[in-house]
């Protein structure tokens, strides 16, 4: 299955080497495509990088450069293992992270897409149905969207990055770990300070005040 990584925290507090280590670990789970999105302090529109093929030095270089600016407050990343969706290995539109008008999403798992959603989706990636469920027919929360798609107790792991900041995480049966030292999330632990994220619940993560 796919690999995920993410983080949120005060601007300037993320160690680039740590998030790169998480990206490399996530990449061991997904060779077909990769991407990341980074939200900057005071800017609701994230930087977005997506590419076909396995994680590479270009993705790593650009991610490191963005973090070095010292303004990043949240990141989500994805390394794709194409399975049952209509994913094309030739079309970057199908590569995660996926964007809506309010959030950025990375997701590991399969979604049974309702036929009524397909005409509203612009990619062949079944994960887009989660964003569609959040917005149609009326805006709802991520937890309600997962319930609407019967995903609450179906194997999944996901990270959503709202444009207003922070992260929202959810998993059931699929792995997602959080590292106690810096709050980095990854599908595989990058050191011994990681613990599994609680399952079967929505977890809201907010940047912590460095002086708290």
C-alpha positions as CSV (number, residue, x, y, z in Angstrom):
1,X,0.0,0.0,0.0
2,X,1.0,3.7,-0.2
3,X,3.3,5.6,2.2
4,X,2.3,8.8,3.9
5,X,4.3,11.4,5.8
6,X,3.4,14.7,7.4
7,X,4.0,17.3,10.1
8,X,2.6,20.5,11.6
9,X,4.3,22.9,14.0
10,X,5.5,26.4,14.5
11,X,7.2,28.1,11.5
12,X,11.0,27.5,11.5
13,X,10.9,24.5,13.9
14,X,11.1,21.6,11.5
15,X,14.4,19.9,10.9
16,X,14.6,19.3,7.1
17,X,16.7,16.1,7.7
18,X,13.9,14.6,9.8
19,X,11.1,15.1,7.2
20,X,13.3,13.9,4.4
21,X,14.0,10.8,6.5
22,X,10.2,10.3,6.8
23,X,9.7,10.8,3.1
24,X,12.3,8.2,2.3
25,X,10.7,5.8,4.7
26,X,7.3,6.4,3.1
27,X,8.8,5.9,-0.3
28,X,9.6,2.3,0.5
29,X,5.8,1.7,0.3
30,X,5.1,3.4,-3.0
31,X,7.1,3.4,-6.2
32,X,4.6,4.6,-8.8
33,X,4.3,8.3,-7.9
34,X,5.1,10.8,-5.2
35,X,4.3,14.3,-4.0
36,X,4.1,16.7,-1.1
37,X,2.4,19.9,-0.1
38,X,3.6,22.6,2.3
39,X,1.6,25.3,4.0
40,X,3.3,28.5,5.0
41,X,2.5,30.8,7.9
42,X,-0.2,33.3,6.9
43,X,-0.7,31.8,3.4
44,X,-3.8,29.5,2.8
45,X,-2.5,28.3,-0.5
46,X,0.2,25.6,-0.1
47,X,3.2,24.8,-2.3
48,X,2.4,21.6,-4.2
49,X,4.9,19.2,-5.8
50,X,3.8,16.1,-7.7
51,X,5.7,13.7,-10.0
52,X,5.4,10.3,-11.5
53,X,7.8,7.4,-10.5
54,X,9.6,6.7,-7.2
55,X,10.7,9.4,-4.7
56,X,13.8,11.1,-6.1
57,X,16.4,13.7,-5.5
58,X,14.4,16.4,-7.2
59,X,11.5,16.0,-4.8
60,X,13.9,15.9,-1.9
61,X,15.8,19.0,-3.0
62,X,12.6,21.1,-3.5
63,X,11.2,20.0,-0.2
64,X,14.4,20.9,1.6
65,X,14.4,24.3,0.0
66,X,10.8,25.1,1.0
67,X,11.5,24.1,4.6
68,X,14.7,26.2,4.6
69,X,12.6,29.3,4.1
70,X,11.5,29.0,7.7
71,X,7.8,29.7,7.2
72,X,6.3,26.2,6.8
73,X,3.7,25.3,9.4
74,X,2.4,22.0,7.9
75,X,3.4,19.4,5.4
76,X,1.7,16.3,3.9
77,X,3.3,13.8,1.6
78,X,2.4,10.7,-0.3
79,X,4.2,7.9,-2.2
80,X,1.8,5.9,-4.3
81,X,1.4,2.2,-4.9
82,X,-1.2,2.0,-7.7
83,X,-3.7,-0.8,-7.0
84,X,-7.3,-0.9,-8.0
85,X,-8.2,2.7,-8.9
86,X,-8.1,4.1,-12.4
87,X,-4.7,5.6,-11.6
88,X,-2.6,6.4,-14.7
89,X,1.1,6.2,-14.5
90,X,1.2,8.8,-17.2
91,X,-1.0,11.5,-15.7
92,X,0.2,13.7,-12.9
93,X,-3.3,14.8,-12.2
94,X,-3.9,11.5,-10.5
95,X,-0.9,12.0,-8.2
96,X,-1.4,12.8,-4.5
97,X,-1.6,15.2,-2.6
98,X,-5.0,16.0,-3.9
99,X,-6.5,19.5,-3.5
100,X,-10.0,20.9,-2.9
101,X,-11.1,24.5,-2.2
102,X,-10.5,24.0,1.5
103,X,-7.9,21.3,2.1
104,X,-5.1,19.1,0.8
105,X,-5.3,15.3,1.3
106,X,-3.1,12.3,1.2
107,X,-4.7,8.9,1.6
108,X,-3.7,5.2,1.7
109,X,-6.5,2.7,1.0
110,X,-9.2,2.0,-1.5
111,X,-12.5,3.9,-1.8
112,X,-15.7,2.5,-3.4
113,X,-16.7,5.6,-5.3
114,X,-20.4,6.2,-5.6
115,X,-21.5,6.7,-9.2
116,X,-23.0,10.1,-8.3
117,X,-19.5,11.3,-7.3
118,X,-17.7,10.3,-10.5
119,X,-19.1,13.1,-12.6
120,X,-17.8,15.6,-10.0
121,X,-14.3,14.2,-9.8
122,X,-11.5,15.5,-12.1
123,X,-8.9,12.7,-11.5
124,X,-8.9,9.0,-11.8
125,X,-7.8,8.7,-8.2
126,X,-10.4,7.1,-6.0
127,X,-9.1,9.1,-3.0
128,X,-10.6,12.2,-4.5
129,X,-14.0,10.9,-3.5
130,X,-13.1,11.8,0.1
131,X,-12.7,15.5,-0.8
132,X,-15.9,15.4,-2.9
133,X,-17.8,14.0,0.1
134,X,-16.5,16.9,2.2
135,X,-18.0,19.4,-0.2
136,X,-21.1,17.9,-1.8
137,X,-24.0,18.2,-1.5
138,X,-23.2,20.5,1.4
139,X,-19.9,21.1,3.2
140,X,-19.3,18.6,6.1
141,X,-16.4,17.6,8.3
142,X,-13.9,15.0,7.4
143,X,-15.3,12.5,9.9
144,X,-18.8,12.8,8.4
145,X,-17.3,12.4,4.9
146,X,-15.6,9.1,6.0
147,X,-18.9,8.0,7.4
148,X,-20.7,8.9,4.2
149,X,-18.3,6.8,2.2
150,X,-18.4,3.9,4.7
151,X,-14.6,4.3,5.4
152,X,-14.7,4.6,9.2
153,X,-14.1,0.9,9.7
154,X,-12.5,0.1,6.3
155,X,-8.7,-0.1,6.1
156,X,-7.3,3.4,5.5
157,X,-4.8,5.9,6.7
158,X,-5.0,9.6,5.8
159,X,-3.7,13.1,6.5
160,X,-5.7,16.2,5.6
161,X,-4.2,19.6,5.8
162,X,-6.8,22.3,6.0
163,X,-6.0,25.6,4.4
164,X,-6.5,27.3,7.8
165,X,-3.6,25.2,9.3
166,X,-2.9,22.1,11.3
167,X,-3.5,18.5,10.3
168,X,-6.3,16.0,10.6
169,X,-5.4,12.3,10.8
170,X,-7.4,9.1,10.7
171,X,-6.5,5.5,10.3
172,X,-8.1,2.0,10.6
173,X,-5.9,-1.1,10.3
174,X,-3.4,0.6,8.1
175,X,-0.2,2.0,9.7
176,X,0.4,5.6,10.7
177,X,2.9,6.5,13.4
178,X,3.6,9.8,15.2
179,X,7.1,10.6,16.6
180,X,7.1,12.0,20.1
181,X,10.2,14.2,19.6
182,X,8.9,16.4,16.8
183,X,5.4,15.3,15.9
184,X,6.4,13.9,12.4
185,X,3.9,11.4,11.1
186,X,4.8,8.5,8.8
187,X,3.6,5.1,7.6
188,X,6.7,3.6,9.0
189,X,8.7,4.8,12.1
190,X,11.9,6.6,11.4
191,X,13.3,6.0,15.0
192,X,12.4,4.4,18.3
193,X,10.4,7.4,19.5
194,X,7.4,6.6,17.3
195,X,4.0,5.2,18.5
196,X,1.0,4.2,16.4
197,X,-1.6,6.8,16.0
198,X,-4.9,5.9,17.7
199,X,-7.2,4.0,15.4
200,X,-10.9,4.5,14.6
201,X,-11.0,8.2,15.5
202,X,-10.3,11.6,14.0
203,X,-7.2,13.2,15.4
204,X,-6.7,16.9,15.2
205,X,-3.1,18.2,15.3
206,X,-2.3,21.8,15.8
207,X,1.0,23.7,15.8
208,X,2.2,24.0,19.4
209,X,3.4,27.3,20.8
210,X,7.2,26.9,21.1
211,X,7.1,28.8,24.4
212,X,4.4,26.6,25.9
